Amino acid sequence: MDLTITVSSQRDEDLVEVAGSVDYATVPYVRQVLFELFDAGRCRIVVDASQLRVIDAASIRNLLWLRERAGQLGGELRLVGATGAALTALEITGVAKQFGAYDRVCRSERADRRVVDLGSLRPGPDQWPIEVTGLLDRLHAMPAGGPDHGRARGSIIELCLPAAHRLARRYAGAGEHLDELTQIASLALVKAVDGFDSSRGVEFGAYATPTVVGDLKRFFRDQTPGIRMPRRLQELRLAAGLARDDLTQRLGRSPTAADVAADLGVGEEEVVEMLGATFADRPLSLNAPGPGSDFDNATLIDALGGDDPAFGLVEYRSSIAVVMAELPERARRIIGLRFYGNLTQAEIARELGLSQMQVSRLLQQTLDLLRRRLTE
């Protein structure tokens, strides 16, 4: 592990010298050393970063939280003497002056200087165990497919599951069930264990964390609603969720839409609209079960209609009334008797006192005229 921590004391201040790299895998050890000082009532701490080669953004965030914690305890935490890439990282994140990174380190008159035995430190159960990197080296040296390889692989995965589940809990409030997120994180951990290569010079935690987080983010990307709610409904949904919890406590029952609307000072119709949009933000698959699927295995695609040829006749039916009004009276009567009265040409001839040949000729001429007028 590329990390060395040395602790020394001077009156009411402690100096913690950190050498090497502080990243996903090593920051839990730095944090534990500082917590042990806090527990001992030592809250004025100077972290000497002059030998610190690399520090990542997640570790800076951890140190900012520890600095805030030291202030709550009436003390102070400073990170001084940073140089090179470590100082650049602090400057990019905008916390160099906040930590006092440009200050010099004073090492005089410090007693009880001791190098911390990192092997004796046990990070919390939800952190990546530092010994995993060595275990994976031995695992990859075993013949694949053997019983020893399978047992060792299973032990490593079980050892790292709490850390993977911690990453899943970060996203527990994002609208998905924690059990599902935990399962995704566990599968990503298995992928990280199988794909880790220690020859690249990184600890397992530095590789596993982005792997697990990447799979969790990919899951949310794939589950993103296909229909985006308007911003006013999104804001109303958040406010309604908080109001619903409060109203349940006050009323002793589940609040109605009217109760929520009155509490938020909005119209009941807006709350109803929000509730309807909440359950309609994800389109159903056309292969989803449709009406009556319990009996005939029908899907939604089976309920889709096809082109109705009658739709194309609607415009003609609207136009034909105008064209018919322009026809002579006898022509209109022949069309009416033939197509509305359903009479034969012989019956029309008897009705009008004409021959069947005359009716046939007049009917053909009228239909040709109507066809020309309708297609112009």
Secondary structure, DSSP 4 states (H G I P E B T S, - for coil): --EEEEEEEETTEEEEEEEEEESTTTHHHHHHHHHHHHHTT--EEEEE-TTEEEE-HHHHHHHHHHHHHHHHTT-EEEEE---HHHHHHHHHTT-HHHHTTTSPP--TT-EEEEE--GGG----TTS--TTHHHHHHHHHHSPTTSHHHHHHHHHHHHHHHHHHHHHHHTTTTSSS-HHHHHHHHHHHHHHHHHH--GGGS--HHHHHHHHHHHHHHHHHHHTS-SSPPPHHHHHHHHHHHHHHHHHHHHHSSPPPHHHHHHHHTS-HHHHHHHHHHHTTSSPPPTTSB-TTHHHH--BGGGG-----GGGGGHHHHHHHHHHHHTS-HHHHHHHIIIIIS---HHHHHHHHT--HHHHHHHHHHHHHHHHHHHH-
